[in-house]
Amino acid sequence: MQTLGHLMIEDVKLPPGQEWVGGRDEWWFLLISAGAAYWLDNARNRSLAPGEMLILPPAVKGIVHDQSGRKSPGRQHFRAFGLDASELCFRLMGRIAG
C-alpha cells in the first residue's frame, strides 16, 4: 500500500478464496478490474463485476471475497483508494490558517 498523507492507494490481487477486509476509519473507493467477487457485510451480500465501484464510508464493516475458484486462480483484481477525511481536514485547515 502506498500512503500519501491523507490518501492510501492499494493494488489488490486476491488469491482464490482470500478476502480483503473493509471497516477501517477511512473512506474507501474500490474499483473492480477483473474477476468474480462478492461484497459481504451484515446488511447484505452482493456480487461485484468488473467495472463496478464500491464506496465504503468509515465504520462500514465487510469483506470483498474472491469467488474465482480453482478454475481461474488469482483472477480477482481491484484498486482501493482510501481517504482519511480527518487528516485531509487537518491539512486543509493548516493551509487556510497558514
C-alpha positions as a printed NumPy array, in Angstrom:
array([[  0.   ,   0.   ,   0.   ],
       [  1.228,   3.486,  -0.841],
       [  0.42 ,   6.301,   1.549],
       [  0.433,   9.935,   0.518],
       [ -0.597,  11.797,   3.66 ],
       [ -4.394,  11.545,   3.674],
       [ -4.593,   9.178,   0.667],
       [ -3.887,   5.431,   0.596],
       [ -3.591,   3.509,  -2.664],
       [ -3.699,  -0.269,  -2.714],
       [ -3.442,  -2.556,  -5.753],
       [ -5.123,  -5.813,  -4.677],
       [ -4.844,  -9.194,  -6.381],
       [ -6.697, -11.757,  -4.281],
       [ -5.698, -15.419,  -4.499],
       [ -8.647, -17.847,  -4.759],
       [-10.756, -17.928,  -1.617],
       [ -8.984, -14.962,   0.013],
       [-10.554, -11.768,   1.381],
       [ -9.924,  -8.043,   1.637],
       [-11.269,  -6.63 ,   4.904],
       [-13.092,  -3.301,   4.965],
       [-14.312,  -1.428,   8.039],
       [-11.441,   0.886,   8.668],
       [-11.638,   4.529,   9.761],
       [-11.271,   5.931,   6.238],
       [-13.492,   6.282,   3.196],
       [-12.618,   3.565,   0.649],
       [-13.308,   3.543,  -3.074],
       [-12.862,   0.121,  -4.691],
       [-12.702,  -0.19 ,  -8.469],
       [-13.157,  -3.789,  -9.618],
       [-10.839,  -4.54 , -12.553],
       [-11.208,  -8.279, -13.127],
       [-12.587, -11.461, -11.647],
       [-15.594, -12.659,  -9.713],
       [-16.068, -11.335,  -6.184],
       [-18.701, -10.666,  -3.553],
       [-19.146,  -7.889,  -1.025],
       [-20.232,  -9.446,   2.271],
       [-21.489,  -7.485,   5.278],
       [-24.167,  -7.708,   7.978],
       [-26.793,  -5.859,   5.918],
       [-26.459,  -7.512,   2.504],
       [-24.277,  -9.544,   0.189],
       [-23.851,  -8.701,  -3.482],
       [-21.745,  -9.782,  -6.403],
       [-19.172,  -7.391,  -7.841],
       [-18.471,  -7.268, -11.565],
       [-15.512,  -5.742, -13.401],
       [-16.023,  -2.013, -13.914],
       [-18.102,  -1.549, -10.753],
       [-17.085,   0.819,  -7.988],
       [-17.862,   0.199,  -4.338],
       [-17.812,   3.22 ,  -1.997],
       [-17.376,   2.403,   1.677],
       [-17.854,   5.121,   4.313],
       [-15.944,   4.908,   7.602],
       [-17.017,   2.19 ,  10.02 ],
       [-18.784,   0.059,   7.394],
       [-17.663,  -3.457,   8.22 ],
       [-17.434,  -6.038,   5.476],
       [-15.194,  -8.006,   3.161],
       [-14.525,  -8.481,  -0.531],
       [-14.351, -12.233,  -1.074],
       [-12.765, -13.808,  -4.162],
       [-15.131, -16.167,  -5.992],
       [-12.951, -17.123,  -8.959],
       [-12.346, -20.623,  -7.619],
       [ -9.727, -23.071,  -8.762],
       [-10.645, -22.794, -12.455],
       [ -9.183, -19.302, -12.79 ],
       [ -6.87 , -18.72 ,  -9.804],
       [ -5.803, -15.219,  -8.907],
       [ -8.201, -13.502, -11.268],
       [ -9.774, -11.118,  -8.73 ],
       [ -8.136,  -7.728,  -9.073],
       [ -9.186,  -4.305,  -7.847],
       [ -7.745,  -0.987,  -6.86 ],
       [ -8.561,   0.502,  -3.482],
       [ -8.257,   4.199,  -2.702],
       [ -8.565,   5.175,   0.955],
       [ -9.21 ,   8.731,   2.079],
       [ -8.636,   9.758,   5.681],
       [-11.104,  12.654,   5.974],
       [ -9.821,  13.829,   9.374],
       [ -6.245,  14.033,   8.032],
       [ -7.48 ,  15.89 ,   4.945],
       [ -9.382,  18.427,   7.107],
       [ -6.311,  18.89 ,   9.31 ],
       [ -4.137,  19.586,   6.247],
       [ -6.681,  21.972,   4.714],
       [ -7.13 ,  23.92 ,   7.959],
       [ -3.353,  24.202,   8.274],
       [ -3.147,  25.69 ,   4.785],
       [ -6.004,  28.135,   5.422],
       [ -4.594,  29.273,   8.783],
       [ -1.023,  29.484,   7.435]])
